Amino acid sequence: VKALTTGPLVFKNGQRVATATSFFKTKQVATADKVWLNATNTAGDFSQMAVTYFDGATPGVDAFDGKYINDSPLALTSNINNDEYTIQGRPAFDVSDVVALNFKTDVAGDYTIALDQFDGVFATGQDIYLIDSKTGTETNLKISGYTFTAATGTDNTRFSLKYQKT
């Protein structure tokens, strides 16, 4: 929920619909190619983001994207038009695609970015590389997570995802 004015947001049981309807899914939906990334530290701070590939999505902002609306001490997000998104829908998978990532933290220290789960082409052997432009490190996240040291603040140019080894 994004509030348009200040004040409390109240949900009441009277807003519920009392009648039940049945929903039968009859159409087989194609599986999208998805990857979920987690950013963590030893203090227990956590952030998760996802990139999903399927027909109908665009590299820009569209209905398939989920905007970052939280303000937690740690955030790993994708970058669309210099804005933060926790879910980014992209067109059908292309092995040459590169996804720009944002990283911000309120606490300097060591962090790890790792795969949480993956579907589609990523479950059938496609590698996922995290690029750290600050250190020049390229890590295959299918093999291991990437641990790094970060200063307090926002860095929207340090990390990216790609699918081919340099």
C-alpha positions, 0 to 999 in steps of 0.5 A: 500500500502506498499512502497518498495522504498522512494518517492511519490505514485501517482495514475492517472485516466489513470490507471482506466479501462474504460470498465464496467463488470457485476458481479453476485454472485450466490454462497451462502457463509457461514457466518464467526464468527467475532468479532470487538473490539475498543480501545478508550480514552477520548481524542478521540484516536481510534483503531479497530481490528477484529478476524474472524473464518472460514474454511481455515484460520490458527492460523499462518500468512496466506492470511486472516490476515491484518498486522498493518501498521499504527503508530497511538498513540493507537493500539489494535492488535492481536499477530501472531508470535510476530507481530501486525495484525489488522485482524486475520483469525483463523480456524473454531470457537472453544470455547476453543480458546484464542487470544493473543492481543497487546496494545500500546499507546503514551499517558498514561491514561484511556482506554476502550476496547469494542465490536463494532460488531459481527457476526455468533456464537457471534450473537447467544449467544456466550460470549466474554471475555477480560482477563487482566493478569495484574489485573486478571480481566475477563470481558464479553464484551457482557455485558460491555466494560473494562476500565483500566489505561495504561502507555505509551509504548507497552504491548504484554502480558497484554490482551487476548480474550477467549470464556469461563469463567474461 
